[in-house]
Amino acid sequence: MRTMIALSATVAVIVAASPAAAVTRVDPASDYLATFTGPKNGDLDVLGYSAKVSGTNVVLSSTVNGTIGTTAGGIYVWGINRGAGTAGFGTSLGLDKVLFDSVVVLQPDATGLVVAFTTGGPKITALSAGAVTVSGTTITGTIPLALLPSTGFTNAKYGFNLWPRLAGGTVANIADFAPNNATITAGAVPEPATWALLIAGFGGIGAAQRRRRSAVAA
């Protein structure tokens, strides 16, 4: 009985440690695109970013290498793959794994908009007041998932890629990609600390089973 209780407790720790549709990543400093022709200011250089599906919203946040709003015309574009994403930069920049079928634009003045690509053309919706927050080097947007209806994926499988850029112009206005030629998925991979808890938990299960077998043999 004590072994079963220990096993149950270990499993509970593992479940509690597993993230629910959230992922956080870091990005190298000063890794501007070679094609970027704008000013290499810190607010266009991503250091960290995260995507989290929370209830009926997705929360997108990025931390950059300088105060948000330093560069005139700087904006933060999140490409989102809801299931029908295509490689929008595959030809121009060779980024064939950056797949998206909609974008979220966050701006330093704490405004934002969602552009969902449909067969009838882009559907543009402004985010409500308070949906975008700016604090020093971090900009965060809370976007209703109702504005990003699935095109094949469940919400937790949506893919995300961030590119700070200068508004307008060509791809030469894109400063950075995070991650580079890839996307992140909100519920795909546990963080390193979570992996450690998972491994420790499975080790505890194995030890408990070995003790139980030894007791039976004795």
C-alpha positions, 0 to 999 in steps of 0.5 A: 500500500505504501508503495502505491501511495509513493507511486501516486505521489510521484505521478502527481508531481510529474503531472503538476510539473508538466506545462499546460500549453506554454513555451519560453525560449531565448534568442542570441543577442545581436543576431540581425539578419544579413539582409536587414538594412535598418538601424541595428538598435537593441529594441529590434533584437530579440533576447527572449520570447514566449507563447502561452495558450491560457483559457480563451486567449493566447499570450505572446511576449517578447523581451528585446535588447533595448527599450521598446520604442527606441526605433521609430517605426519598429513593430513586433510581428508574430506569425501564427500557424493555425494549421494551414501555414505556408512558408511566406519567407521561403523564397525571399529569405530561404526560411522554409520552416517559418510557416504561418497563416495569420499574423499578430502585430504588437506596437510600442504604443500599446496597440495591436491588430490581428490579420487572419489570411482567408480565401476571401482576403485578409481579415484585420481586427484591432486588439481591444484597449489593454490587450497590449502592454509595454514595460521597458524591454518587454512587450506582451499581447493577449489575443482572443483565440476567437480571432485566430480560429483553427485551420486544422490544429488544436490551439495547443498545437499552434505554431509561433514565430516572432520577427521585429521589423520596421513597418512597411517596406520589404523583407529588408526591414525585418531585423530578426527571427525568433526562432530562426528557421523554425516555429515554436509550439505552445504545448510541445516541449517541457522546459529543462527544469520540468525534464529534470522533475520528470526524470527524477519522478520516473527514477522514483517509480523505478526505485519503488518497484525494485523495493517492492520486488525485493520484498516479495522475493524475501 
